[in-house]
Amino acid sequence: MHSNHLINETSPYLLQHAHNPVDWYPWGNEALEKAKKEDKLILVSVGYSACHWCHVMEHESFEDDEVAALMNKHFVCIKVDREERPDVDKIYMEAVQMLSGRGGWPLNCFALPDGRPVWGGTYFPKQQWMQVLEQLSQLYTNDKAKLHEQADALTKGIKQIEMPVLDENQPAIDMYKALLKSKSRFDNKLGGFDGAPKFPMPVALNLVHQMGVLHQDDALLDFVYLTLDRMASSGIYDQVGGGFARYSVDERWFAPHFEKMLYDNAQLVSLYSNAYRTTGNDLYKRVVKETVGFVEHELMSPEGAFYSALDADSEGEEGKFYVWTHRELKDLVGADDHFYRYFNIEENGNWEKGNNILHGGITREEYCRINNLDSETFNANLKSSLKRLYEKRSDRIRPGLDDKILTAWNALMIKGLTDAYQAFSEDRYLQLAQTAMDYLLSQVMREEGHLLRSTKNGVSKIDAFLDDYAFVIDALIGLYEVTFNEDYLNQAKLISDYTLKEFYNSTAKVFYYNSKSGEQLIARKTDVQDNVIPSSVGAMANNLIRLHQLYHLPQFESVGNVLIDKMSQISAEHTSYYGQWALLYELKDKRQELVICGEEADDYREVLQRKLIPGAIYSGSIDGKSKLEILQNRFKEGSTLIYKCRNKTCELPVSSPGEL
């Protein structure tokens, strides 16, 4: 069997292409030097293992000998796993977006031998792809000057920093009013943000939820709860095995794009846990339990870290693992009429090829109210039927597993578990979080707080990026808040010091996405827009301010606040795309520290954390021996006291959570 230069890689996505007739190289000096030596254009082809259209293009073009011969003759072909090398993906994605106004994966971008992009696009059918290859190779032979002009223009655009300049005279912004102006994007019938495809967008939903709590705005809260209810009851949620798919192709959350990503499920565990803290809604508790169960059973490594994703496809067919024919359901469920009615099951299928997606559309409680059913009986019957489906499904051929362990995504999951522990006091959630963090600190951390990004089969590699650092720090602070174990906090401080040294430019007052001692690409980018995961710069600003609250580090606070002020205007204009920044600005004068000292500190913490208090950070000590700045002179022998502090000023202590 033919093998190319990807054969020794660890990324499951790269290994999927290791036997293509295309002479693929991984990103690195060998390929870049070959392009210069042979004076060939580079093809940078970016994707990820759970990407359906990446598989389609591979089968149509990259496995085809005729196409491969054309690619090998005229280009040096580089395959990139966007999850391992998001820095490379950012640069070439930006080039394609500048050229075409849109992006996505698979991403195929052509570049000069020096790496500067000249042209690109996303998915191409085979014949169109061959035409593109011919045209670009001819253009490079006959009119190099034109391609160099294009490269100059694109590279100039890519090098522009996305970070706004601070306006010293900018008036204060009412971020709550700014959010209310964006309500035209809310889908108040089906939940989520308008249009299709529909993504969960946990960063934006978190903003709306926290703002709703801060301003006691029932309309904002109702929108969030409607969204969470609809998502949890619909096809985007795996009703049989738990966990959420990446997005829905329609606006009613019915037909998912079936891949399941760790980062989505991590953030949705946080969001549903926090929603439980403001509602006590048992649906949210069930969703968290089932989603954590899905992650534990299907994405957890033997060491307790978390794998990256499950593919959309199995047996070469999208969604095959998750859907059911009417006959299959009849054999398993029998004559339970309400099962078929609730999940909108049709004899000829409610989806493609006669298959059914389990899609409730409304919550189980709503269905019981409408149909005047006993909720307990209905739910017990449903649970029994779904258990039979789960057992039957376990015999099917499973979707492909991307079993690399990404530092940033693991940190998001750890933070999700600490949020779940705050909401439910479930020891298992804390155990999972601590085990995963122990693995990260022992496996990917090097001297001085230096981190690596990706681990596979016990081998860690690739210098970590800003999101790895920012999310690990956030997770460590989260673990401190639920344990009061200062080892976590000291690690967060160590990694933050390293991050400031390696990623922060004190002149431009910006964090870059790549470290200054790591590989230097054609541009050094930042990462300020919230997307399906939070902006790493925003996460870092939040980390620095919270560490200042605990340690008293004015320089940390200053860096964080300057970033928040810089981003305030753009986040007010586009709140749903800069949700984290909008919330950080809103919390600037609302942050508080809840300090608990005494023998019952852990019990009091548990009680207090069951309620969501936006902007609160928890600190405490059982024995009064802590050296932490915020805990000094707070301990009183024989009693447990709670202090509510703000701006280095504390109210008189109280001696029970109820009094607070």
C-alpha positions in Angstrom: 0.0 0.0 0.0 1.3 3.5 -0.9 2.3 5.7 2.0 3.2 9.4 2.1 5.0 11.6 4.6 2.0 11.7 7.0 2.6 8.1 7.9 4.6 9.0 11.1 2.1 11.6 12.3 -0.1 11.2 15.4 -3.1 13.2 14.3 -6.0 10.9 13.3 -7.0 13.4 10.5 -3.5 13.3 9.0 -3.3 9.5 9.3 -6.6 9.3 7.4 -4.6 10.7 4.5 -1.4 8.8 5.0 -2.2 6.3 2.2 -3.5 8.7 -0.4 -1.6 8.7 -3.7 -1.1 12.5 -3.1 2.4 13.0 -1.7 1.2 14.8 1.4 3.6 16.4 3.8 2.8 17.6 7.3 3.3 21.3 8.0 7.0 21.9 8.7 10.4 22.8 7.3 10.8 19.8 5.1 7.8 20.7 2.9 8.5 24.5 2.9 12.2 23.9 2.0 11.1 21.5 -0.8 8.8 24.2 -2.3 11.6 26.8 -2.3 14.1 24.3 -3.8 11.8 23.1 -6.5 10.2 26.5 -7.0 6.6 25.1 -6.7 3.4 26.5 -5.3 2.3 25.1 -2.0 -1.1 23.7 -1.4 -2.2 24.0 2.2 -5.2 21.7 2.7 -6.8 22.1 6.1 -9.5 19.9 7.8 -10.3 17.9 10.8 -11.2 14.3 11.4 -15.0 14.8 12.1 -15.5 17.0 9.0 -18.0 15.3 6.6 -17.1 17.4 3.5 -13.4 16.8 4.2 -14.1 13.0 3.8 -16.1 13.7 0.6 -13.2 15.6 -1.0 -10.7 13.0 0.0 -12.8 10.2 -1.6 -13.5 12.2 -4.8 -10.1 13.7 -5.3 -7.2 12.9 -2.9 -7.7 9.1 -3.3 -7.9 9.5 -7.1 -4.7 8.6 -9.0 -5.3 11.1 -11.8 -5.9 14.0 -9.5 -3.0 13.0 -7.3 -0.6 12.9 -10.3 -1.6 16.5 -11.1 -1.2 17.7 -7.5 2.2 15.9 -7.1 3.6 17.3 -10.4 2.9 20.9 -9.8 2.6 21.5 -6.1 4.1 20.7 -2.7 1.0 19.4 -0.9 0.7 20.0 2.9 -2.1 18.5 5.0 -3.0 20.3 8.2 -5.2 19.3 11.1 -6.8 22.5 12.1 -7.2 21.3 15.7 -3.5 20.7 16.0 -2.4 23.8 14.1 -5.1 26.5 14.5 -2.4 29.1 13.9 -1.8 27.9 10.4 -5.6 27.5 9.8 -6.2 31.1 11.0 -3.8 32.6 8.4 -5.0 30.6 5.4 -8.7 30.8 6.4 -8.4 34.6 6.6 -6.9 34.7 3.1 -9.8 32.6 1.7 -12.3 34.8 3.5 -10.7 37.9 2.0 -10.8 36.3 -1.5 -14.3 34.9 -1.4 -16.2 36.4 1.6 -16.7 33.0 3.2 -14.7 30.1 4.7 -15.1 26.6 6.1 -13.5 23.2 5.9 -12.1 21.6 3.9 -9.9 24.6 3.4 -7.7 24.6 0.3 -5.3 27.5 0.0 -2.5 27.9 -2.5 0.7 29.8 -1.5 4.0 30.9 -2.9 7.1 28.9 -1.8 7.6 31.4 1.0 4.2 30.6 2.4 2.3 33.7 1.4 -1.2 32.8 0.1 -2.3 33.6 -3.4 -5.7 31.9 -3.9 -8.0 29.4 -2.3 -11.5 28.0 -1.5 -13.2 25.3 0.4 -14.7 22.1 -1.0 -14.3 21.5 -4.8 -15.9 18.6 -6.8 -13.3 16.6 -8.7 -13.6 18.2 -12.1 -13.6 21.7 -10.8 -10.6 20.8 -8.6 -8.6 19.6 -11.5 -9.4 22.8 -13.4 -8.2 24.8 -10.5 -4.9 22.8 -10.3 -4.3 23.3 -14.1 -5.0 27.0 -14.0 -2.9 27.8 -11.0 0.1 25.8 -12.3 -0.1 27.6 -15.6 -0.4 30.9 -13.9 2.7 30.2 -11.8 4.6 29.2 -15.0 3.4 32.1 -17.2 2.6 35.0 -14.9 4.4 34.8 -11.5 4.3 38.6 -11.1 0.5 38.5 -10.9 0.6 35.9 -8.1 3.3 37.9 -6.3 1.0 41.0 -6.4 -1.9 38.9 -5.0 0.4 37.5 -2.3 1.5 41.0 -1.3 -2.1 42.3 -1.0 -3.3 39.3 0.9 -0.4 39.2 3.3 -0.8 42.9 4.0 -4.4 42.3 5.0 -3.6 39.3 7.1 -0.9 41.2 9.0 -3.4 43.8 10.2 -4.1 43.4 13.9 -7.8 42.9 14.7 -7.4 44.6 18.1 -9.0 48.0 18.2 -7.0 51.0 19.4 -8.0 52.4 22.8 -9.9 55.6 22.7 -9.0 57.5 25.9 -12.0 59.8 25.5 -14.6 57.1 24.9 -17.7 57.6 27.1 -18.9 54.8 29.3 -21.0 52.2 27.4 -24.3 50.8 28.6 -23.7 47.2 27.6 -27.1 46.1 28.8 -28.8 48.5 26.4 -26.4 47.3 23.7 -27.5 43.7 24.2 -31.2 44.7 24.1 -30.6 46.3 20.7 -29.3 42.9 19.4 -32.6 41.1 20.4 -33.7 41.2 16.7 -31.4 38.2 16.2 -33.2 36.1 18.9 -35.5 33.4 17.6 -38.2 33.7 20.3 -40.2 30.8 18.8 -37.5 28.1 18.4 -34.7 29.4 20.4 -31.1 30.2 19.4 -30.0 33.0 17.0 -31.8 33.5 13.8 -31.4 31.5 10.6 -30.0 28.2 9.5 -27.7 26.4 10.0 -28.1 27.0 13.8 -25.2 26.7 16.2 -25.6 26.5 20.0 -23.2 29.5 20.4 -22.7 29.0 24.2 -20.5 32.1 24.6 -23.4 34.4 23.3 -26.0 32.5 25.3 -23.9 32.8 28.5 -23.8 36.6 28.0 -27.6 36.7 27.7 -28.1 34.4 30.7 -25.7 36.4 33.0 -27.1 39.7 31.8 -30.6 38.4 32.5 -29.6 37.5 36.1 -27.8 40.8 36.7 -30.7 42.9 35.5 -33.5 40.6 36.5 -34.7 40.7 32.9 -37.3 38.0 32.5 -37.4 38.4 28.7 -33.6 37.7 28.4 -33.9 34.7 30.8 -37.0 33.3 29.0 -35.1 33.4 25.7 -32.1 31.5 27.2 -34.4 28.9 28.8 -36.4 28.5 25.6 -33.2 27.8 23.7 -31.9 25.3 26.3 -35.3 23.5 26.3 -35.6 23.3 22.5 -32.0 22.1 22.1 -32.3 19.5 24.8 -35.5 18.1 23.3 -34.5 18.1 19.6 -32.4 16.3 17.2 -29.2 18.2 17.9 -29.2 16.4 21.2 -28.5 12.7 21.2 -31.7 11.5 23.0 -30.3 8.0 23.3 -26.7 8.5 24.4 -26.5 12.1 25.6 -24.3 14.9 24.2 -24.8 17.5 21.5 -23.9 17.5 17.8 -22.0 20.5 16.5 -24.9 22.3 14.9 -28.3 21.8 13.3 -28.7 22.3 9.5 -32.2 23.8 10.0 -33.5 26.5 12.3 -35.6 24.1 14.5 -32.7 22.0 15.9 -34.1 19.0 14.0 -31.3 17.5 11.7 -27.9 17.7 13.2 -24.6 17.7 11.4 -23.9 14.6 13.5 -20.3 15.1 14.6 -19.9 15.6 18.3 -17.1 17.9 19.5 -15.5 18.0 23.0 -15.5 21.8 23.1 -19.2 22.1 22.4 -20.2 19.6 25.1 -17.8 21.1 27.6 -19.3 24.6 27.2 -22.9 23.3 27.2 -22.2 21.5 30.5 -21.2 24.9 31.9 -24.3 26.6 30.4 -26.9 24.0 31.5 -25.3 23.8 35.0 -25.5 27.6 35.4 -29.1 27.6 34.1 -29.9 25.0 36.7 -28.4 27.3 39.4 -31.0 30.0 38.4 -34.0 27.7 37.8 -33.7 24.3 39.6 -35.1 22.8 36.3 -34.6 19.0 36.4 -34.3 19.0 32.6 -31.0 20.8 32.9 -29.8 18.5 35.6 -30.6 15.5 33.3 -28.9 17.0 30.3 -25.7 17.7 32.3 -25.7 14.2 33.8 -26.3 12.6 30.3 -23.7 14.8 28.6 -21.0 14.2 31.2 -21.9 10.5 30.9 -21.5 10.6 27.1 -18.1 12.3 27.5 -17.0 9.8 30.2 -18.0 6.8 28.2 -17.1 7.8 24.7 -14.4 10.5 24.8 -12.4 9.7 27.9 -8.9 8.2 27.7 -7.7 5.4 30.1 -5.7 8.1 32.0 -8.8 10.3 32.5 -8.1 13.0 29.8 -10.6 13.7 27.0 -10.4 12.9 23.3 -11.4 15.5 20.7 -14.4 14.3 18.7 -16.6 11.7 17.2 -17.1 11.7 13.4 -20.4 12.5 11.7 -20.0 9.4 9.5 -20.0 5.7 10.1 -19.8 3.1 7.4 -19.3 6.0 5.0 -22.7 7.5 5.7 -23.5 10.6 7.7 -25.6 10.0 10.9 -26.0 6.2 10.3 -25.1 5.4 13.9 -27.8 7.7 15.3 -30.9 7.2 13.2 -33.7 4.6 13.1 -36.1 3.1 10.7 -39.7 2.7 11.8 -39.4 -1.1 11.7 -36.3 -1.0 14.0 -38.2 1.2 16.5 -41.3 -1.1 16.3 -39.1 -4.1 17.1 -37.5 -2.3 20.1 -40.2 0.0 21.5 -43.3 -2.0 20.6 -46.7 -0.2 20.7 -45.9 2.8 22.9 -47.8 5.3 20.9 -46.6 8.3 22.9 -42.9 7.4 22.1 -43.7 7.8 18.3 -45.8 10.9 18.7 -43.3 12.7 21.1 -40.3 12.0 18.9 -42.2 12.7 15.6 -41.5 9.3 14.2 -42.9 8.6 10.7 -43.4 5.2 9.0 -41.5 6.4 5.9 -39.0 8.3 8.0 -38.8 11.9 9.1 -35.4 12.3 7.6 -33.4 10.9 4.6 -33.5 7.3 3.3 -36.5 6.3 5.4 -34.7 7.0 8.6 -36.0 8.8 11.7 -34.1 11.3 13.9 -35.4 11.3 17.5 -36.8 14.9 17.7 -39.1 16.0 20.4 -39.2 19.6 19.5 -40.9 20.5 22.8 -39.9 19.3 26.3 -41.2 16.1 27.7 -43.0 18.1 30.4 -44.7 20.3 27.8 -45.8 17.2 25.9 -47.3 15.7 29.1 -49.2 19.0 29.8 -50.6 19.2 26.3 -51.7 15.5 26.3 -52.8 15.5 29.9 -50.4 12.6 30.8 -48.9 11.6 34.1 -45.3 13.0 33.8 -43.7 10.3 36.0 -45.2 7.4 34.0 -44.4 9.0 30.6 -40.8 9.7 31.6 -40.4 6.2 33.0 -41.7 4.6 29.8 -39.5 6.9 27.7 -36.4 6.1 29.7 -37.0 2.4 29.4 -37.4 2.6 25.6 -34.3 4.8 25.2 -32.3 2.3 27.2 -33.3 -0.5 24.8 -32.3 1.7 21.9 -28.9 2.4 23.6 -28.2 -1.3 24.1 -29.2 -2.0 20.4 -27.1 0.9 19.1 -24.0 -0.4 21.0 -23.9 -3.3 18.5 -23.6 -0.9 15.5 -20.4 0.1 13.8 -19.3 3.2 15.7 -18.4 6.6 14.2 -14.6 7.3 13.9 -13.0 8.6 17.1 -10.4 11.4 17.0 -8.4 10.3 20.0 -5.9 13.1 20.2 -6.0 15.0 23.5 -6.0 18.8 23.0 -4.9 20.9 25.9 -7.4 23.8 25.3 -10.4 21.6 24.8 -9.6 19.4 27.9 -9.4 22.6 29.9 -12.8 23.7 28.7 -14.2 20.3 29.8 -12.5 20.6 33.2 -14.1 24.0 33.6 -17.5 22.6 32.6 -17.1 19.9 35.3 -16.3 22.4 38.0 -19.4 24.4 37.0 -21.4 21.2 37.2 -19.9 20.5 40.6 -20.9 24.0 41.8 -24.5 23.4 40.6 -25.0 19.8 41.8 -22.3 19.0 44.4 -21.9 15.7 42.6 -18.5 14.2 43.7 -18.0 12.4 40.4 -17.8 15.7 38.5 -15.0 16.9 40.7 -13.2 13.6 40.5 -13.3 13.7 36.7 -12.1 17.3 36.6 -9.2 16.7 39.0 -8.0 13.5 37.2 -8.0 15.3 33.9 -6.1 18.3 35.3 -3.6 16.0 37.0 -3.0 14.4 33.6 -2.5 17.8 31.8 -0.1 19.1 34.5 2.0 15.9 34.4 1.8 15.3 30.6 1.9 18.7 28.7 3.4 21.1 31.2 7.1 21.9 31.0 9.4 24.2 32.9 8.3 27.7 33.9 4.6 27.0 32.9 5.4 26.2 29.2 2.6 24.0 27.7 2.3 21.7 24.7 -0.9 21.5 22.7 -1.6 18.0 21.5 -1.1 14.5 23.0 -1.5 11.1 21.3 -0.4 7.7 22.7 1.4 9.5 25.5 3.4 11.7 23.2 2.9 15.5 23.5 4.0 17.9 20.8 3.5 21.3 19.3 4.0 24.5 21.3 0.7 25.5 22.9 -1.2 28.5 21.7 -2.9 31.2 23.7 -6.2 29.3 24.0 -4.4 26.4 25.6 -2.8 28.7 28.2 -5.9 30.8 28.8 -8.3 27.9 29.2 -5.9 25.9 31.4 -5.6 28.9 33.7 -9.3 29.4 33.8 -9.8 25.7 34.7 -7.2 25.9 37.4 -9.0 28.9 39.0 -12.2 26.9 38.7 -10.7 24.0 40.5 -9.4 26.3 43.2 -12.9 27.7 43.7 -14.4 24.3 44.4 -11.6 22.9 46.5 -9.7 25.9 48.1 -6.6 23.9 47.2 -4.0 26.6 46.5 -1.8 24.3 44.5 -4.2 24.9 41.6 -4.0 28.7 42.1 -0.2 28.7 42.2 -0.1 26.7 39.0 -2.5 29.3 37.4 -0.2 32.1 38.5 2.9 30.3 37.2 1.3 29.7 33.8 0.0 33.3 33.7 3.5 34.7 34.3 4.8 32.6 31.4 1.9 33.7 29.1 2.5 37.3 29.8 6.2 36.8 29.0 5.7 34.8 25.8 2.4 36.1 24.3 1.9 39.7 25.5 3.2 42.8 23.6 3.3 45.6 26.2 3.8 48.2 23.5 0.8 47.3 21.4 -1.0 46.1 24.6 -2.2 42.9 22.9 -1.9 39.1 23.4 -0.8 37.2 20.2 -2.0 33.8 19.5 1.5 32.3 19.0 4.3 32.6 21.5 7.3 34.7 20.6 9.7 31.7 21.0 7.6 29.3 18.9 7.4 28.9 15.2 7.0 32.2 13.3 4.5 32.2 10.5 4.0 34.9 7.8 2.0 36.9 10.3 1.6 36.9 14.1 -2.2 36.9 14.7 -4.3 37.7 17.7 -7.7 36.1 18.7 -10.2 38.6 19.9 -13.6 37.4 18.4 -15.7 34.9 20.3 -16.7 32.1 18.1 -17.8 28.6 18.9 -15.2 28.8 21.7 -14.4 32.0 23.6 -11.7 34.4 22.4 -8.5 33.4 24.1 -7.5 37.1 24.6 -10.8 37.7 26.4 -10.3 34.6 28.5 -6.9 35.8 29.4 -8.2 39.2 30.4 -10.7 37.6 32.7 -8.0 35.3 34.2 -5.7 38.2 35.0 -8.4 40.2 36.8 -9.5 37.2 38.8 -5.9 36.4 39.8 -5.5 40.0 40.9 -8.6 39.7 43.1 -7.0 36.8 44.9 -3.3 37.7 45.0 -3.5 41.5 44.7 -1.5 41.9 41.4 -2.3 45.4 40.1 -0.3 44.9 36.9 -2.5 41.9 36.1 -5.6 43.9 36.6 -4.3 46.8 34.5 -3.5 44.5 31.5 -6.9 42.9 31.7 -8.8 46.2 32.0 -7.0 47.9 29.1 -8.0 44.9 26.9 -11.6 45.1 28.0 -11.7 48.9 27.3 -10.2 48.4 23.9 -12.8 45.9 23.0 -15.8 47.7 24.5 -17.0 49.6 21.5 -16.9 46.7 19.1 -18.5 44.4 21.6 -21.3 46.9 22.1 -21.9 47.0 18.4 -21.8 43.2 17.9 -22.7 41.7 21.3 -23.4 38.2 20.0 -20.0 37.9 18.3 -18.1 39.4 21.3 -20.2 38.0 24.1 -17.4 37.3 26.5 -16.0 40.9 26.0 -19.5 42.4 26.6 -19.9 40.5 29.8 -16.4 41.4 31.0 -17.2 45.1 30.4 -20.5 44.7 32.3 -18.7 43.1 35.2 -16.0 45.7 35.6 -17.8 47.4 38.6 -19.8 44.3 39.7 -17.1 41.8 40.5 -17.0 40.6 44.1 -15.1 38.2 46.3 -16.8 35.8 48.6 -14.3 34.8 51.3 -15.1 31.8 53.6 -12.8 31.1 56.6 -13.2 28.4 59.3 -13.8 24.7 59.8 -17.1 24.7 57.9 -15.7 26.6 54.9 -16.2 23.7 52.5 -19.8 23.2 53.5 -20.6 26.9 53.3 -18.9 27.1 49.9 -21.1 24.2 48.6 -24.3 26.0 49.7 -23.3 29.4 48.3 -22.2 28.0 45.0 -25.5 26.4 44.2 -26.8 29.9 43.3 -25.3 31.7 40.3 -23.8 35.1 41.3 -22.3 36.7 38.1 -18.9 38.2 38.8 -18.3 36.4 42.0 -15.1 34.5 42.8 -14.8 32.2 45.8 -11.8 31.9 48.1 -11.5 30.2 51.5 -9.5 28.4 54.1 -10.3 25.8 56.8 -7.4 26.4 59.1 -6.3 30.0 58.5 -2.8 29.1 57.4 -3.1 30.5 53.9 -0.6 33.1 52.6 -3.1 34.3 50.0 -3.5 38.1 50.1 -7.3 38.0 50.2 -7.4 35.6 53.2 -5.2 37.6 55.5 -6.7 38.5 58.9 -10.0 36.8 58.0 -9.7 33.7 60.3 -11.3 33.5 63.7 -10.7 30.5 65.9 -13.9 28.5 66.6 -16.2 30.0 64.0 -16.7 30.0 60.2 -17.2 33.5 58.7 -18.2 34.7 55.3 -17.0 38.0 53.9 -18.5 39.7 50.9 -15.8 42.0 49.4 -15.5 44.4 46.5 -12.7 46.7 45.4 -10.5 45.6 48.4 -13.3 46.5 50.8 -15.2 43.9 52.8 -18.6 44.1 54.5 -18.9 42.9 58.1 -18.7 39.1 58.1 -21.7 36.8 58.6 -21.7 33.4 60.1 -24.0 31.5 57.8 -24.8 31.3 54.1 -28.4 32.2 54.9 -27.4 35.5 56.5 -25.4 36.4 53.3 
